[in-house]
Amino acid sequence: MIQLEEVEGLVDPVVVAAFEGWNDAADAASSAVDHLMRVWNARVVGAIDPDEFYDFQVNRPLVGTDPAGHRQITWPGTTLAIASPPDLDRDIILLRGIEPNMKWRQFCAELLAACDDLGGQLVVTLGALLADTPHTRPIPVSGTATEPELVDRLKLEQSTYEGPTGIVGVLQDACSKLDIPAVSYWAAVPHYVAQPPCPKATLALLGQLEDLLEASIPLGDLPEDARAWERGVDELAEEDEDVADYVRSLEETRDTTELPEASGEAIAREFERYLKRRQGGE
């Protein structure tokens, strides 16, 4: 069991979770949760026992120095944190960790039990995958949900994917079996720039989360980081004619297959987010 610190009653908390590893191309999803922990001043209230779930020869502990100058070891694991964003009328539970090496079902059961103890009402998992998408276009984000009402409200689709899955897929399945409402968002990272970070994909995931929560999220330097990332990839592509040709072919495919109304909806959603941030004084 996860030992939780004493927490005062949370208000209709939403759980937002991301895990490093197979589910997290270019660290886009885990970076989104890291960003939320910073801007919402989240407080860690619990951690899962790493000895039960991690192979330390695969995910090795890190040795370093603490602020007092003492040597310390940081073990791989998964933490639970809570935040009370000022623009929201509900609290947030943040799960941030590494995909475990073993006992996945027990891992998910313990995390969901801890979230239930904290009063979690909805679980949102974030993921990222490598895809044939150009870096010069908006990052596509696909979404699925476990309940028809969520599918309709958020304009999502029921997943038809068949194949290998990661801890995000297992966690969402566990939510479904326990009748816990769950949503999963996946950002498509251009596969030819797979190395982290990918702030543009992180930004895209945060945009979907804003739509779900119906509130603005402070973005800080992320928009400028995303623009700088895109300019950097532009420069790399210009240095290699084959890469530049490949990017142009991806752009043509994307532009031809994307419906005009879909593009219009995306622009409208982004403008609505911009207005909310302006109203929030960001």
N, C-alpha and C positions, 0 to 999 in steps of 0.2 A: 504493500500500500504506500501511496505517496503521503508523506507527512506535510500537512499544510499549516502555515502560520495562521493565527487567529485573524479572521477577516470579518469586518462589519457587513451587515446585509447589503449585498449588491443589488442594483436595480436592473432587472431584465437583461442580464449580461449576454452578450454575443461572444462566442469563442472564435478567435482567428488563429489558424495554425499553419505552420510551414516547417519543413524538414530539409536539411541539407542532404545531398545524395542524388539518387536516380530521379527523384521528383523535381529537381531544382536546377535546371539548365542555367548556366552562367550566374548561379546564386541569386537569380531574380526574385524568387519567392521568399527565401529567408531574408534577403535584404529588405523586402517590403515590411516584414514583421520587425526587423531591427529598427527600421525607420519609425514605425509606430511606437515602439518602446521608447525611443528618444523623444519624439515630439509630444507624446502623451505622458511623459514622466512615469512610465510603468514601474511597479514595484514587484520584484520577484517574491512569491509567497510559497513556492514549493518546487521540488525537483524529483525526478524519477531516479530510483537507485540504478546507476549505470552497470553495476556488476551483473545484474539479472539479464541485461539486454544487449550489451555491446562486447564485441571481440576486440580487445585492446591491441592486438597485433594488426588489425585492420584500421581501427580508429584509435590511434595512439594518444595517450595523454600528453599534454604540453607542459613543459617546465618553463618557469619565468620568474620574474621578481615582482612582488606586490609594492604598493605605494610606500610602504615603510622600509623597503629595501630587503625584505626577507624572501628567500627562495620558496616557491610554492609550485605545486602541481595542479593543473586544471584538467579534470576528467571529462571526457565526452559524455554528453547526456542530453536531457530534455528538461526545460524549466517551464514553470507556469508563472505568469505575472498578471497583475491586474492594473487597469487604468480607468480613470474617470474623465474622459475628454470633455472639455468645457462646452463644446458645441453640440453635445449629445445628451439626450434625456435618459440614457441607459449606460451601463458600464461595459467594459471590454475585458475579456480574459484572453491573454496572449500565450500561445504555446509555441516555443521556439526550440528546435532540437536537431538531432541528426537521425536519419533513418536507422533503426536498430538492426543488428545482425542476427538476432534470434528472438523467438517467443513473440512474434508480432501480434497474435491475438490477445495474449496477456497484456502486452504493452498498451494496445488500444483500450482494453477493458479498464486498466488502471487509470489511464488518462481521462477516459470518459466518466469514470466514477468520481475522480477528483473534480472535474468540471460540473458534475451533477451536485456534488457537495457545495460548490460555489454558486449553484443556481443557474447554470448555463441553459439558455433557452434555444439557441441556434448555433450550429457549428459551421464555420466557413473555412475551408481548406484552400490554400494557395499552392499552385505548382507552376512549373515551367518546363517546356520541352523544346528540342531542336526541330526546326521546320524549314521548308523551302519558302522562305518569305524574305523580301528585300528589306534591308535596314533603312531605306529611304522612305518607306511608307509606315503608316501607323501600325503598331504591334498588334496583331490579332489576339484576342482573348476569347476563348471558348468557355462556356459555363454549363454545368449540369446541376440538378437538384434532386433530392430524394422524394419530394412531395409535389403533386400536380399544382397545388396552389402557388408554391414558390416558382415552379416552372412558368406559370402564366404571368405572375406579377413581375418577375424579373426578365421575362421574354427569353427564357433559356430553352434548351433541348434536352430530352432524355438521352443519355449517352448510349451510342450503339457500338462503342469501341470493344473489340475482342483481342486479347493478347496479354502479355506480361503487365503486371501492375506493381506499384510501389506502396509504401506505407500510407500515402495519401488515399489511394484507392481502397486499401484495407480499412482505414479509419472511417471513410464514408460508408462502406458496407456495414461496418459495426454500428454506425449511427442508424442506418436504415433498419437493421434487425432490432434495435432497441427503440424504434419509433421516435428517434431524435431528429428533428428537421436539420437538414444539412445541405450546403451549397458548396460547389467546388469550381474554382476559376483557374484556368491554365493559360499562361502567356506563351506565345510561339516566338522563340528566339531564333534569329537568322543563324543557320547552322555553320556558316562560314566565318562567324565571329563568336565562337562558342565559349571563349575564355571569359571568366568574370572580370569585372562586373558588367552588367547590362542595365544601366539606369533607365533606359527607355522602356524596357520590359517591366521593371519594377514600378515605374510610373503608370504603366497601363493597368497593372494589377490594382494599384491604389485607386485608380479611376473607377474601376468596377466596384471596389469596396465603398467608395463614396456614393455610388448609385444605390447600393444595397442599404447602406445606413441612412441615406437621404441627408447627408451632412458633408461639409467640406473637411478635408484633412490638410493640415499645414504641410506644405511640400518642401519648404526650405530651399536648398540648392539643387534639388533633384531636377527641375526643368532645365536649368543651365547645364547640369552634368549630362543630361540626356542629349542636349544639343551638341555639347562638346564631344560626346561619344560618337554621335552621327558624323560630325565633321572629321573626326579621326579615322573612322571607317571609310569615309569618302576619299581621304588622302591615301589610305592604303590601297583602295581599289584603283585609284588613278595610276598608281605605280606598277600595276600588273594588268596588262590589256585583257588577259583571259578572265581575270576576276571581274573587270569592268564589264566585259561582254556578258558574263554570267548574271551580274546584277541587273543589267538592262533587260535580259530575257525574263528574269523574275518580275521586274516591274511591269513588263508588257503583259505577262500572264495574269498578274494581280489586277492590273487596270482593266483587262478585258473581261475577267470573270466576276469582278465585283459589281454588284448591281448599283445603279445610281442612287436608288432610294436608300440602300444600306449605307452608302457614303453620306448621304444627307442626314440620316438618323445619327450617325457617329458624330458629325459636325455639330448637330443640335445638342447632343448630350454633352459634348465638350464645352460648348458655349454656356450651357446651364451650370456646369461645374465651375466655370470661370466666374459667372455672376455670383454664385454662392460664396466663393472665396472672397470676392470684392465686398460682399455684404458682411462677411465675417471679419473684415478689416485686415486680411492678410496682405 
